[in-house]
Amino acid sequence: MKLATVIEAYIALQQSIGLRSKTAKRTLRRFGRQMGDVQISDIQPELVLEFLQGTRPVSSTWRVKYRLLSGLYRFAISRGHVATSPLPPTLPKFPPQQTPYIYSKEELQRLIDATSVLESVCSRLQAPMFRTLILLLYGSGLRVSEALGLTMHDIDLEQRIITVRNSKFHKTRLVPIGPKLALELTRLGDRRRLTPMPAGEDSRFFASRTGALWNYPRVITLFQRVRRAAGIGCPPGELRPPRMHDLRHTAAVHRVIAWYRSGQDVQRLLPQLATYLGHIEISSTQRYLQMTPELLQEANRRFATYANCGDHHD
């Protein structure tokens, strides 16, 4: 059977059980184009390895492509389209994952101020829209892709609730927001409605001056400009500078610090934070909580309080 036919059948199966990742579909179809109009059984291991390696050093992208092709070939073998998988039996050594970066309050303000570098006479909404995007990511803990997927209808400013649809794990969740963030979203929403809205209230909240959606690569490029303008570079010992995704890590850590300082039961609240962030397991949330000096100080202070209470009772 032709490779392209198997790929489309596999994508259709995955969609039937909840696959929503456009990146996964694009990657599988790109594999098909690179292999050419061939039978799936004719694909040689060296060609698969060439696709996995690409033109850049080994990175997490290699692992993602390997995982997608593993699923494709398990499907193909189970259907009798091919006898064995041509994927390499051993994986290369991957570089260590980038350490999540926790922005300080002062750095967050610098990022917000630095969005002014995006001001443009061709797109007067670009800078204020990006400013609001940063505030939303920090104020709600949304993933970048989730924020970019929001429609006008998804943001209920009266109830101060954001509806996140088809998130990473194909679930919908409701995210409450505070009054200050709601005010920022209201101001931007009023301006957004003055620009083209091709799908009415189902149009994307974050969009270009023509109403087209902001795609992920474009937004990351804009963030890199803003980060450089804010003077935030590589932390000591790191090969890469902080990412836009680190705003999500920062939101989680700052939330826990606030809980400590207000005397809340952090362990009891962690499951709620996991739900808020859209995590399936609390262990994922715990990985987000990098032990920053500020968080460590608050945790030590809480432990000292408990220890003193114990000494008093003794």
PLY file of the C-alpha trace (Angstrom):
ply
format ascii 1.0
element vertex 314
property float x
property float y
property float z
element edge 313
property int vertex1
property int vertex2
end_header
0.00 0.00 0.00
1.16 3.52 -0.75
2.71 5.40 2.15
0.47 8.45 1.63
-2.65 6.25 1.87
-1.45 4.68 5.12
-0.65 8.10 6.59
-4.12 9.45 5.80
-5.76 6.33 7.24
-3.68 6.68 10.41
-4.54 10.38 10.75
-8.24 9.59 10.29
-8.03 6.97 13.05
-6.26 9.36 15.40
-8.80 12.10 14.71
-11.61 9.69 15.54
-10.14 9.21 19.01
-9.44 12.87 19.68
-6.25 13.89 17.82
-6.26 17.67 17.46
-2.59 18.44 16.88
-2.08 20.21 13.58
1.68 19.88 14.09
1.39 16.07 14.26
-0.60 15.94 11.02
1.80 18.31 9.26
4.81 16.26 10.39
3.35 12.96 9.20
2.39 14.43 5.84
5.83 16.01 5.49
7.33 12.56 6.06
5.14 11.24 3.25
6.23 13.99 0.87
9.91 13.50 1.69
9.68 9.73 1.09
7.87 10.26 -2.21
5.14 8.32 -4.01
6.27 4.89 -2.78
4.93 1.75 -1.17
5.31 1.85 2.60
7.18 -1.46 2.47
9.86 0.07 0.21
11.02 2.72 2.69
14.57 2.07 3.85
15.94 2.78 7.37
18.53 5.27 6.10
15.78 7.43 4.56
13.82 7.41 7.83
16.95 8.37 9.75
17.56 11.25 7.32
14.05 12.53 8.00
14.53 12.25 11.77
17.84 14.08 11.73
16.80 16.95 9.48
19.35 19.70 8.99
19.85 20.78 12.62
21.56 19.25 15.66
19.62 16.58 17.55
16.92 18.19 19.66
13.50 17.47 21.12
12.12 17.71 17.57
13.91 14.43 16.75
12.09 12.76 19.64
8.72 14.18 18.56
9.15 12.92 14.99
10.30 9.52 16.26
7.22 9.21 18.49
4.88 10.10 15.62
6.52 7.64 13.22
6.46 4.92 15.88
2.70 5.30 16.10
2.37 5.27 12.32
4.37 2.07 11.95
2.60 0.31 14.81
-0.62 1.08 12.95
0.83 -0.10 9.61
2.18 -3.36 11.10
-1.12 -4.11 12.85
-2.96 -3.70 9.52
-0.50 -5.89 7.62
0.76 -3.06 5.40
4.39 -3.66 6.38
6.19 -6.41 8.28
8.72 -4.44 10.30
9.49 -0.86 11.29
12.45 0.90 9.62
12.91 3.22 12.62
16.37 3.12 14.27
16.48 0.65 17.20
18.48 3.03 19.41
17.92 6.69 20.14
20.64 9.34 20.05
21.76 11.20 23.13
19.51 14.23 23.49
20.72 17.54 24.93
19.44 18.25 28.44
16.05 19.91 28.60
16.10 23.64 29.13
15.64 24.59 32.77
12.36 26.46 33.28
13.00 30.13 33.97
11.06 32.07 36.57
10.80 35.72 35.67
11.02 38.19 38.53
8.32 40.82 38.96
10.79 43.41 37.74
11.57 41.36 34.60
7.87 40.92 33.89
7.41 44.68 34.00
10.36 45.10 31.63
8.79 42.62 29.21
5.49 44.48 29.31
7.21 47.84 28.77
9.33 46.41 25.96
6.27 45.52 23.87
6.52 49.12 22.66
9.23 47.90 20.20
6.42 46.21 18.27
4.63 49.49 17.53
3.99 49.82 13.82
2.13 52.29 11.63
1.03 49.31 9.53
-0.46 47.47 12.49
-1.35 49.79 15.35
-2.88 46.97 17.37
0.23 44.75 17.33
2.00 46.25 20.37
-1.06 46.54 22.67
-2.22 43.08 21.61
1.15 41.54 22.45
1.21 43.40 25.77
-2.18 41.90 26.62
-1.01 38.46 25.52
1.89 38.58 28.00
-0.45 39.73 30.76
-2.87 36.92 29.91
-0.19 34.22 29.93
1.07 35.38 33.31
-2.34 36.11 34.80
-3.99 32.86 33.71
-1.17 30.33 33.29
-2.43 29.39 29.82
-0.19 27.68 27.32
0.81 29.95 24.43
-1.11 27.77 21.97
-4.20 27.89 24.19
-4.12 31.68 24.34
-3.71 31.97 20.56
-6.65 29.62 20.06
-9.08 31.75 22.05
-12.02 33.27 20.21
-13.93 36.39 21.17
-16.72 34.11 22.41
-14.33 32.15 24.68
-13.64 35.17 26.89
-16.57 35.92 29.16
-15.61 39.27 30.65
-18.83 39.67 32.60
-18.30 36.43 34.52
-14.49 36.75 34.26
-14.17 33.21 32.90
-12.06 31.99 29.98
-13.09 28.80 28.20
-10.08 26.84 26.93
-11.19 24.33 24.28
-9.34 21.29 22.96
-6.26 21.86 25.09
-3.15 19.70 25.13
-5.07 16.68 26.41
-8.15 17.34 24.25
-10.25 18.60 27.14
-12.12 21.84 27.75
-11.62 23.73 31.00
-12.80 26.97 32.56
-10.15 29.40 33.82
-11.17 32.25 36.17
-9.33 35.55 35.83
-8.93 38.56 38.11
-10.52 41.99 37.66
-7.32 43.71 36.46
-6.73 41.16 33.72
-10.42 41.30 32.78
-10.10 45.07 32.37
-7.08 44.66 30.08
-8.95 42.10 27.98
-12.01 44.37 27.81
-9.94 47.26 26.48
-8.27 45.10 23.86
-11.55 43.40 22.97
-13.16 46.75 22.21
-10.32 47.61 19.84
-10.30 44.11 18.35
-13.94 44.48 17.31
-12.97 47.47 15.18
-10.81 45.20 13.00
-12.01 42.47 10.60
-13.79 39.56 12.32
-14.36 36.99 9.57
-16.18 34.54 11.86
-17.98 37.05 14.06
-17.67 36.23 17.76
-15.94 32.99 16.79
-13.03 34.99 15.34
-9.71 34.74 17.13
-9.15 37.23 19.93
-5.47 37.59 19.04
-5.27 38.37 15.35
-3.49 40.45 12.73
-4.85 43.72 11.34
-6.61 41.68 8.62
-8.31 39.41 11.15
-6.03 36.45 10.40
-4.97 34.35 13.38
-1.58 34.87 14.99
0.39 31.70 14.32
2.74 30.24 16.93
6.08 30.76 15.09
5.24 34.41 14.41
4.36 35.05 18.05
7.58 33.41 19.29
9.59 35.61 16.90
7.85 38.70 18.27
8.55 37.55 21.83
12.24 37.19 21.06
12.29 40.83 19.94
10.53 41.90 23.11
12.80 39.83 25.35
15.91 41.30 23.77
14.51 44.82 24.16
13.82 44.03 27.82
17.49 43.09 28.31
16.77 39.51 29.41
19.47 37.16 28.19
20.73 33.66 28.94
20.83 32.80 32.66
24.21 31.61 33.99
24.92 28.06 32.88
22.15 27.99 30.26
22.69 27.80 26.50
19.38 29.41 25.59
17.52 32.49 26.87
14.17 32.29 28.70
11.16 31.32 26.62
7.66 32.66 26.28
6.43 29.36 27.74
8.30 30.23 30.95
5.57 32.78 31.70
3.41 29.75 32.52
6.04 28.38 34.91
6.31 31.84 36.45
2.55 32.06 36.95
2.54 28.74 38.83
5.49 29.59 41.08
4.22 33.07 41.92
0.79 31.65 42.74
2.32 29.19 45.25
4.48 31.92 46.79
1.34 34.03 47.29
-0.38 31.06 48.95
2.54 30.59 51.33
2.55 34.27 52.26
-1.19 34.33 52.92
-0.99 31.25 55.14
-2.84 28.91 52.77
-2.54 25.10 52.87
-0.37 24.72 49.77
-0.54 20.91 49.62
-4.34 21.02 49.66
-4.40 23.66 46.93
-1.93 21.98 44.54
-4.62 19.76 42.94
-6.61 22.91 42.25
-3.57 24.49 40.63
-3.12 21.36 38.49
-6.71 21.68 37.28
-6.23 25.40 36.66
-3.16 24.70 34.51
-4.84 21.86 32.64
-2.55 19.12 33.98
-3.81 15.55 34.15
-1.48 14.59 37.01
-0.33 16.68 39.95
3.24 15.47 39.30
3.24 17.65 36.16
2.34 20.66 38.29
5.03 19.83 40.84
7.64 19.85 38.06
6.57 23.40 37.26
7.38 24.55 40.78
11.08 25.17 40.40
12.66 25.84 43.77
13.54 29.49 43.30
15.20 31.34 46.22
11.93 33.16 46.89
9.87 29.98 46.92
12.47 28.19 49.05
12.43 31.06 51.54
8.66 30.89 51.88
8.70 27.09 52.21
11.40 27.29 54.89
9.42 29.95 56.71
6.34 27.74 56.70
8.39 24.75 57.94
9.88 26.88 60.72
6.37 27.89 61.80
5.29 24.26 62.01
8.47 23.32 63.87
7.97 26.12 66.40
4.39 25.02 66.96
5.63 21.51 67.61
8.22 22.75 70.09
5.55 24.77 71.88
3.27 21.76 72.28
6.11 19.64 73.61
0 1
1 2
2 3
3 4
4 5
5 6
6 7
7 8
8 9
9 10
10 11
11 12
12 13
13 14
14 15
15 16
16 17
17 18
18 19
19 20
20 21
21 22
22 23
23 24
24 25
25 26
26 27
27 28
28 29
29 30
30 31
31 32
32 33
33 34
34 35
35 36
36 37
37 38
38 39
39 40
40 41
41 42
42 43
43 44
44 45
45 46
46 47
47 48
48 49
49 50
50 51
51 52
52 53
53 54
54 55
55 56
56 57
57 58
58 59
59 60
60 61
61 62
62 63
63 64
64 65
65 66
66 67
67 68
68 69
69 70
70 71
71 72
72 73
73 74
74 75
75 76
76 77
77 78
78 79
79 80
80 81
81 82
82 83
83 84
84 85
85 86
86 87
87 88
88 89
89 90
90 91
91 92
92 93
93 94
94 95
95 96
96 97
97 98
98 99
99 100
100 101
101 102
102 103
103 104
104 105
105 106
106 107
107 108
108 109
109 110
110 111
111 112
112 113
113 114
114 115
115 116
116 117
117 118
118 119
119 120
120 121
121 122
122 123
123 124
124 125
125 126
126 127
127 128
128 129
129 130
130 131
131 132
132 133
133 134
134 135
135 136
136 137
137 138
138 139
139 140
140 141
141 142
142 143
143 144
144 145
145 146
146 147
147 148
148 149
149 150
150 151
151 152
152 153
153 154
154 155
155 156
156 157
157 158
158 159
159 160
160 161
161 162
162 163
163 164
164 165
165 166
166 167
167 168
168 169
169 170
170 171
171 172
172 173
173 174
174 175
175 176
176 177
177 178
178 179
179 180
180 181
181 182
182 183
183 184
184 185
185 186
186 187
187 188
188 189
189 190
190 191
191 192
192 193
193 194
194 195
195 196
196 197
197 198
198 199
199 200
200 201
201 202
202 203
203 204
204 205
205 206
206 207
207 208
208 209
209 210
210 211
211 212
212 213
213 214
214 215
215 216
216 217
217 218
218 219
219 220
220 221
221 222
222 223
223 224
224 225
225 226
226 227
227 228
228 229
229 230
230 231
231 232
232 233
233 234
234 235
235 236
236 237
237 238
238 239
239 240
240 241
241 242
242 243
243 244
244 245
245 246
246 247
247 248
248 249
249 250
250 251
251 252
252 253
253 254
254 255
255 256
256 257
257 258
258 259
259 260
260 261
261 262
262 263
263 264
264 265
265 266
266 267
267 268
268 269
269 270
270 271
271 272
272 273
273 274
274 275
275 276
276 277
277 278
278 279
279 280
280 281
281 282
282 283
283 284
284 285
285 286
286 287
287 288
288 289
289 290
290 291
291 292
292 293
293 294
294 295
295 296
296 297
297 298
298 299
299 300
300 301
301 302
302 303
303 304
304 305
305 306
306 307
307 308
308 309
309 310
310 311
311 312
312 313
